[in-house]
Amino acid sequence: MENLTIRPVQSGRDLKAFTRLPYRIHKEHAMWVPPLRMEELDFFDRKKNPAFRKSDTHLLLAVKDDQPVGRIMGIINRERNIRLGEKHACFGYLECENDPAVASVLLRYVEQWALENGMNKIAGPLGFNDQDQKGFLIEGFEFEPSTQTVVNFPYLPALVQQSGYSREMDYVVYHIDLARPVPDVYRRIVGRLYARNTFELPDFTRKKEIRPWIKPSLQLMNETFAGLYGYDALTDREMHELARKFYPVLDPRFVKIALADKTLQAFIVGIPNLNRELRKAKGRIIPFVFYYLTRSLRKSRQFDLLIAGVKPEYRRLGVDVYGMLRIIDAAREAGYATLDSHLEHEPNRNVRNVMEKWGGRVVKRYRVYQKELR
């Protein structure tokens, strides 16, 4: 394409252009949620983000007439490839205008880089691990995005498909109307759980009571999520960074745990949807941003499940039902009208059946694409 160049991100100026591009592309996109600018800079800074230590990466900018018009990141997760015996790369954070030539050349550059590093397949959009943004939204553009999910224009997945990519994995998001009564059978299950007196089921009233359980919850997540597509166990430093990011917006009412022998066996965490206030902040880190986010605890009508985990041996004892019931009751009492699940793997019928039994319906679908490299 005439006047189009692709260049690697090498300087601080390049990194700033890389992170700022989405703000321009999505300027008139009503559903887009601006990430906090400083968090974006830290995430893509190989000196600050510990995930760079276990991956090879390639950040690229597409520039036309001295104006950035596209970006992409290539990732080769060395540890995952060794563990799974694969030679796979992934792409992520692809942004561009509705221009097939720009998308095509960005993808081609990352594919060539992957081939030169001995890879035979590429998939995306994916990040370093399961906690990063993944997939392109392909259905449900009219619905408010859930917390921490990708927001893209409909043209972007079409551009990827035009470059020879096909479906790798779909994720779905369930929507639950909190006005619907909870089935009596679930209240009976939880009643029997209390009567059995096998578990400690504490209620938190102060934020500081949550802190000791953050790391055990993330360690349990490592245990229960092992084997899921795209999941890599979090390191201690990655746990610390994840806790630092979300602790400010956690509310003790919306954190539920179950203990047996003083050991964490299950947890579930939800938060108010923060999108409205993040849009007001426009990506800026200034004191009133935290005021905005605190207001979301009271203003939002949508409640989002953030994360949950149950040890396999306790899944048939009603602990998972307890967590969902208590979260739904707490969200309803706080005035929320709806609840959105986090991204659920489409093939994971165990989790999907639970959501459907609670009255959930699929309203959003995200897709990860793949391509064989030759």
Number of C-alpha atoms within 10 A of each C-alpha: 8 6 8 17 17 17 15 15 18 11 9 11 9 17 19 16 16 26 19 16 18 22 17 12 16 19 10 9 13 9 18 20 26 20 19 16 17 13 15 16 18 12 16 18 14 13 11 11 15 15 20 18 12 13 17 15 21 18 21 24 26 23 17 16 10 10 12 20 24 26 28 23 25 30 25 23 23 16 12 19 14 10 9 9 9 13 19 24 30 26 28 21 22 23 24 25 17 17 13 16 13 24 24 16 18 25 21 13 17 23 24 14 17 26 18 10 14 13 21 17 18 25 23 26 25 25 21 22 17 16 16 12 17 25 27 26 24 18 15 14 16 9 11 18 23 25 20 19 18 18 21 20 20 14 14 21 21 14 19 21 15 13 17 12 19 16 13 13 18 19 20 22 23 21 25 22 18 22 10 11 9 15 12 8 9 17 15 12 16 20 13 13 18 15 10 9 10 12 19 15 18 11 16 16 13 11 15 9 11 18 12 9 14 16 15 17 23 24 19 20 20 17 15 16 19 13 11 11 11 16 15 19 18 18 14 12 12 15 18 14 13 16 16 10 11 11 13 12 17 18 19 17 20 24 25 22 26 22 16 13 9 9 11 19 22 27 27 22 22 28 25 28 27 25 23 17 21 21 18 14 20 15 19 17 13 9 8 11 18 16 11 18 22 18 15 21 20 12 17 19 17 25 30 23 22 19 18 23 23 23 17 11 8 12 14 9 13 17 24 22 19 25 25 21 18 19 23 24 16 16 24 18 11 15 16 24 17 19 26 26 22 21 22 18 17 16 12 11 12 8 12 20 12 14 20 15 12 23 17 20 18 17 16 22 20 25 22 21 23 23 19 14 15 9
